[in-house]
Amino acid sequence: MIEEIQRLTEQYHAWLREKTNLRAIEDWVEITAPFLDRHND
């Protein structure tokens, strides 16, 4: 059971890393994550 949960957690982290983008904009860093708010933004 614990092994399955660990595997699912690792898969989720891999998916999150794959879908998250970082972009440098002058002195700022834009982070784009695969999550939507209540307005689908």
C-alpha distance matrix in Angstrom:
0.0 3.8 5.4 5.2 6.4 8.7 10.0 10.8 12.5 14.4 15.5 16.7 18.6 20.1 21.3 22.7 24.6 25.9 27.2 28.6 32.2 34.5 38.3 41.0 43.9 46.6 45.4 42.3 38.9 37.7 34.0 32.9 29.4 27.9 28.0 30.7 32.4 33.7 36.7 34.5 35.9
3.8 0.0 3.8 5.4 5.1 6.1 8.6 9.9 10.4 12.2 14.2 15.2 16.4 18.3 19.9 20.9 22.5 24.3 25.7 26.7 30.2 32.2 36.0 38.5 41.5 44.0 42.6 39.7 36.3 35.5 31.8 31.1 27.7 26.6 26.8 29.7 31.4 33.1 36.0 33.9 34.9
5.4 3.8 0.0 3.8 5.5 5.0 6.1 8.6 9.8 10.5 12.2 14.2 15.3 16.4 18.3 19.8 21.0 22.5 24.3 25.6 29.0 31.1 34.8 37.4 40.6 43.2 42.0 39.2 35.7 34.8 31.2 30.4 27.1 26.0 26.7 29.9 31.9 33.8 36.5 34.0 34.9
5.2 5.4 3.8 0.0 3.8 5.4 5.0 6.2 8.5 9.8 10.5 12.3 14.2 15.3 16.5 18.3 20.0 21.0 22.5 24.2 27.7 30.1 33.9 36.7 39.7 42.6 41.6 38.6 35.0 33.7 30.0 28.8 25.4 23.8 24.4 27.4 29.5 31.2 33.8 31.3 32.5
6.4 5.1 5.5 3.8 0.0 3.8 5.4 5.1 6.1 8.6 9.8 10.4 12.3 14.2 15.2 16.3 18.3 19.9 21.0 22.2 25.9 28.1 31.9 34.6 37.5 40.2 39.1 36.0 32.5 31.3 27.5 26.5 23.0 21.7 22.0 24.9 26.7 28.5 31.3 29.0 30.0
8.7 6.1 5.0 5.4 3.8 0.0 3.8 5.5 5.0 6.1 8.6 9.8 10.5 12.3 14.2 15.2 16.5 18.3 20.0 20.9 24.3 26.3 30.1 32.6 35.7 38.3 37.1 34.2 30.8 29.9 26.2 25.6 22.4 21.5 22.2 25.5 27.5 29.7 32.3 29.9 30.5
10.0 8.6 6.1 5.0 5.4 3.8 0.0 3.8 5.4 5.1 6.2 8.6 9.9 10.6 12.3 14.2 15.4 16.5 18.4 20.0 23.3 25.7 29.3 32.2 35.3 38.1 37.3 34.3 30.7 29.6 26.0 24.9 21.8 20.5 21.7 25.0 27.4 29.7 31.9 29.2 29.8
10.8 9.9 8.6 6.2 5.1 5.5 3.8 0.0 3.8 5.4 5.0 6.1 8.6 9.8 10.5 12.2 14.2 15.2 16.4 18.2 21.8 24.3 28.0 31.0 33.9 36.9 36.1 32.9 29.3 27.8 24.1 22.7 19.3 17.7 18.5 21.6 24.0 26.1 28.4 25.7 26.6
12.5 10.4 9.8 8.5 6.1 5.0 5.4 3.8 0.0 3.8 5.4 5.1 6.2 8.6 9.8 10.5 12.3 14.2 15.3 16.3 19.9 22.0 25.8 28.6 31.4 34.2 33.2 30.1 26.6 25.4 21.6 20.8 17.4 16.5 17.2 20.5 22.7 25.1 27.5 25.0 25.5
14.4 12.2 10.5 9.8 8.6 6.1 5.1 5.4 3.8 0.0 3.8 5.4 5.1 6.2 8.6 9.8 10.6 12.2 14.3 15.3 18.6 20.7 24.4 27.1 30.3 33.0 32.2 29.3 25.7 24.7 21.1 20.4 17.4 16.8 18.3 21.8 24.4 27.0 29.0 26.3 26.4
15.5 14.2 12.2 10.5 9.8 8.6 6.2 5.0 5.4 3.8 0.0 3.8 5.5 5.1 6.2 8.6 9.9 10.5 12.3 14.2 17.6 20.3 23.9 26.9 29.9 33.0 32.5 29.4 25.7 24.3 20.7 19.3 16.2 14.9 16.6 20.1 22.9 25.5 27.2 24.2 24.6
16.7 15.2 14.2 12.3 10.4 9.8 8.6 6.1 5.1 5.4 3.8 0.0 3.8 5.4 5.1 6.1 8.6 9.8 10.5 12.1 15.7 18.4 22.0 25.1 27.9 30.9 30.3 27.1 23.4 21.8 18.0 16.6 13.3 11.9 13.2 16.7 19.4 21.9 23.8 21.0 21.4
18.6 16.4 15.3 14.2 12.3 10.5 9.9 8.6 6.2 5.1 5.5 3.8 0.0 3.8 5.4 5.0 6.1 8.5 9.9 10.4 13.8 16.0 19.7 22.5 25.5 28.3 27.5 24.5 20.9 19.7 16.1 15.3 12.4 12.2 13.8 17.6 20.1 23.1 24.9 22.1 21.9
20.1 18.3 16.4 15.3 14.2 12.3 10.6 9.8 8.6 6.2 5.1 5.4 3.8 0.0 3.8 5.5 5.2 6.1 8.7 10.1 13.0 15.5 19.1 22.1 25.2 28.2 27.8 24.9 21.2 20.0 16.6 15.5 13.1 12.6 15.1 18.8 21.8 24.8 26.1 23.0 22.6
21.3 19.9 18.3 16.5 15.2 14.2 12.3 10.5 9.8 8.6 6.2 5.1 5.4 3.8 0.0 3.8 5.5 5.1 6.2 8.6 11.9 15.0 18.4 21.8 24.5 27.8 27.7 24.5 20.8 18.9 15.4 13.6 10.8 9.5 12.1 15.6 18.9 21.7 22.9 19.6 19.5
22.7 20.9 19.8 18.3 16.3 15.2 14.2 12.2 10.5 9.8 8.6 6.1 5.0 5.5 3.8 0.0 3.8 5.4 5.2 6.0 9.7 12.4 16.0 19.2 21.8 25.0 24.6 21.3 17.6 15.8 12.2 10.7 7.8 7.5 9.8 13.5 16.5 19.7 20.9 18.0 17.4
24.6 22.5 21.0 20.0 18.3 16.5 15.4 14.2 12.3 10.6 9.9 8.6 6.1 5.2 5.5 3.8 0.0 3.8 5.6 5.3 8.1 10.4 14.0 17.0 20.1 23.1 22.8 19.8 16.1 14.8 11.6 10.8 9.1 9.8 12.6 16.3 19.2 22.7 23.5 20.6 19.4
25.9 24.3 22.5 21.0 19.9 18.3 16.5 15.2 14.2 12.2 10.5 9.8 8.5 6.1 5.1 5.4 3.8 0.0 3.8 5.8 7.9 11.0 14.2 17.6 20.5 23.7 24.0 21.1 17.4 15.7 12.7 11.1 9.7 9.5 13.0 16.4 19.7 23.0 23.4 20.1 19.1
27.2 25.7 24.3 22.5 21.0 20.0 18.4 16.4 15.3 14.3 12.3 10.5 9.9 8.7 6.2 5.2 5.6 3.8 0.0 3.8 6.5 10.1 13.1 16.8 19.1 22.6 23.0 19.8 16.1 13.7 10.6 8.2 6.5 5.9 9.6 12.8 16.2 19.4 19.7 16.3 15.3
28.6 26.7 25.6 24.2 22.2 20.9 20.0 18.2 16.3 15.3 14.2 12.1 10.4 10.1 8.6 6.0 5.3 5.8 3.8 0.0 3.8 6.9 10.2 13.6 16.1 19.5 19.5 16.2 12.5 10.4 7.1 5.6 4.6 6.4 9.5 12.7 15.7 19.2 19.5 16.6 14.9
32.2 30.2 29.0 27.7 25.9 24.3 23.3 21.8 19.9 18.6 17.6 15.7 13.8 13.0 11.9 9.7 8.1 7.9 6.5 3.8 0.0 3.8 6.6 10.2 12.8 16.2 16.7 13.6 10.0 8.0 5.8 5.1 6.7 9.1 12.1 14.7 17.4 21.0 20.7 17.9 15.6
34.5 32.2 31.1 30.1 28.1 26.3 25.7 24.3 22.0 20.7 20.3 18.4 16.0 15.5 15.0 12.4 10.4 11.0 10.1 6.9 3.8 0.0 3.8 6.8 9.7 12.8 13.1 10.2 6.6 5.7 4.8 6.5 8.9 12.1 14.5 16.9 19.0 22.8 22.4 20.1 17.3
38.3 36.0 34.8 33.9 31.9 30.1 29.3 28.0 25.8 24.4 23.9 22.0 19.7 19.1 18.4 16.0 14.0 14.2 13.1 10.2 6.6 3.8 0.0 3.8 6.4 9.7 10.8 8.4 5.6 5.1 6.7 8.4 11.7 14.7 17.0 18.8 20.7 24.3 23.4 21.3 18.1
41.0 38.5 37.4 36.7 34.6 32.6 32.2 31.0 28.6 27.1 26.9 25.1 22.5 22.1 21.8 19.2 17.0 17.6 16.8 13.6 10.2 6.8 3.8 0.0 3.8 6.2 7.3 5.9 4.5 6.3 9.0 11.5 14.8 18.1 20.1 21.7 23.2 26.8 25.8 24.1 20.7
43.9 41.5 40.6 39.7 37.5 35.7 35.3 33.9 31.4 30.3 29.9 27.9 25.5 25.2 24.5 21.8 20.1 20.5 19.1 16.1 12.8 9.7 6.4 3.8 0.0 3.8 6.0 5.1 5.8 7.0 10.6 12.8 16.4 19.7 21.2 22.2 23.3 26.6 25.3 24.0 20.3
46.6 44.0 43.2 42.6 40.2 38.3 38.1 36.9 34.2 33.0 33.0 30.9 28.3 28.2 27.8 25.0 23.1 23.7 22.6 19.5 16.2 12.8 9.7 6.2 3.8 0.0 3.8 5.6 8.0 10.2 13.7 16.4 19.9 23.2 24.6 25.6 26.4 29.7 28.4 27.4 23.7
45.4 42.6 42.0 41.6 39.1 37.1 37.3 36.1 33.2 32.2 32.5 30.3 27.5 27.8 27.7 24.6 22.8 24.0 23.0 19.5 16.7 13.1 10.8 7.3 6.0 3.8 0.0 3.8 7.1 10.1 13.3 16.5 19.6 23.3 24.3 25.4 25.9 29.2 28.4 27.6 23.9
42.3 39.7 39.2 38.6 36.0 34.2 34.3 32.9 30.1 29.3 29.4 27.1 24.5 24.9 24.5 21.3 19.8 21.1 19.8 16.2 13.6 10.2 8.4 5.9 5.1 5.6 3.8 0.0 3.8 6.5 9.7 12.9 16.0 19.6 20.5 21.6 22.2 25.6 24.8 23.9 20.3
38.9 36.3 35.7 35.0 32.5 30.8 30.7 29.3 26.6 25.7 25.7 23.4 20.9 21.2 20.8 17.6 16.1 17.4 16.1 12.5 10.0 6.6 5.6 4.5 5.8 8.0 7.1 3.8 0.0 3.8 6.4 9.8 12.7 16.4 17.6 19.2 20.2 23.8 23.2 21.9 18.5
37.7 35.5 34.8 33.7 31.3 29.9 29.6 27.8 25.4 24.7 24.3 21.8 19.7 20.0 18.9 15.8 14.8 15.7 13.7 10.4 8.0 5.7 5.1 6.3 7.0 10.2 10.1 6.5 3.8 0.0 3.8 6.5 9.8 13.3 14.5 15.8 17.0 20.5 19.8 18.3 14.9
34.0 31.8 31.2 30.0 27.5 26.2 26.0 24.1 21.6 21.1 20.7 18.0 16.1 16.6 15.4 12.2 11.6 12.7 10.6 7.1 5.8 4.8 6.7 9.0 10.6 13.7 13.3 9.7 6.4 3.8 0.0 3.8 6.3 10.0 11.3 13.3 14.9 18.6 18.4 16.5 13.5
32.9 31.1 30.4 28.8 26.5 25.6 24.9 22.7 20.8 20.4 19.3 16.6 15.3 15.5 13.6 10.7 10.8 11.1 8.2 5.6 5.1 6.5 8.4 11.5 12.8 16.4 16.5 12.9 9.8 6.5 3.8 0.0 3.8 6.9 8.6 10.5 12.8 16.4 16.0 13.6 10.9
29.4 27.7 27.1 25.4 23.0 22.4 21.8 19.3 17.4 17.4 16.2 13.3 12.4 13.1 10.8 7.8 9.1 9.7 6.5 4.6 6.7 8.9 11.7 14.8 16.4 19.9 19.6 16.0 12.7 9.8 6.3 3.8 0.0 3.8 5.6 8.5 11.1 14.8 15.1 12.5 10.7
27.9 26.6 26.0 23.8 21.7 21.5 20.5 17.7 16.5 16.8 14.9 11.9 12.2 12.6 9.5 7.5 9.8 9.5 5.9 6.4 9.1 12.1 14.7 18.1 19.7 23.2 23.3 19.6 16.4 13.3 10.0 6.9 3.8 0.0 3.8 6.9 10.3 13.5 14.0 10.8 10.1
28.0 26.8 26.7 24.4 22.0 22.2 21.7 18.5 17.2 18.3 16.6 13.2 13.8 15.1 12.1 9.8 12.6 13.0 9.6 9.5 12.1 14.5 17.0 20.1 21.2 24.6 24.3 20.5 17.6 14.5 11.3 8.6 5.6 3.8 0.0 3.8 6.8 10.1 11.1 8.5 8.3
30.7 29.7 29.9 27.4 24.9 25.5 25.0 21.6 20.5 21.8 20.1 16.7 17.6 18.8 15.6 13.5 16.3 16.4 12.8 12.7 14.7 16.9 18.8 21.7 22.2 25.6 25.4 21.6 19.2 15.8 13.3 10.5 8.5 6.9 3.8 0.0 3.8 6.7 7.4 4.9 5.3
32.4 31.4 31.9 29.5 26.7 27.5 27.4 24.0 22.7 24.4 22.9 19.4 20.1 21.8 18.9 16.5 19.2 19.7 16.2 15.7 17.4 19.0 20.7 23.2 23.3 26.4 25.9 22.2 20.2 17.0 14.9 12.8 11.1 10.3 6.8 3.8 0.0 3.8 5.4 5.2 5.6
33.7 33.1 33.8 31.2 28.5 29.7 29.7 26.1 25.1 27.0 25.5 21.9 23.1 24.8 21.7 19.7 22.7 23.0 19.4 19.2 21.0 22.8 24.3 26.8 26.6 29.7 29.2 25.6 23.8 20.5 18.6 16.4 14.8 13.5 10.1 6.7 3.8 0.0 3.8 5.5 7.5
36.7 36.0 36.5 33.8 31.3 32.3 31.9 28.4 27.5 29.0 27.2 23.8 24.9 26.1 22.9 20.9 23.5 23.4 19.7 19.5 20.7 22.4 23.4 25.8 25.3 28.4 28.4 24.8 23.2 19.8 18.4 16.0 15.1 14.0 11.1 7.4 5.4 3.8 0.0 3.8 5.4
34.5 33.9 34.0 31.3 29.0 29.9 29.2 25.7 25.0 26.3 24.2 21.0 22.1 23.0 19.6 18.0 20.6 20.1 16.3 16.6 17.9 20.1 21.3 24.1 24.0 27.4 27.6 23.9 21.9 18.3 16.5 13.6 12.5 10.8 8.5 4.9 5.2 5.5 3.8 0.0 3.8
35.9 34.9 34.9 32.5 30.0 30.5 29.8 26.6 25.5 26.4 24.6 21.4 21.9 22.6 19.5 17.4 19.4 19.1 15.3 14.9 15.6 17.3 18.1 20.7 20.3 23.7 23.9 20.3 18.5 14.9 13.5 10.9 10.7 10.1 8.3 5.3 5.6 7.5 5.4 3.8 0.0
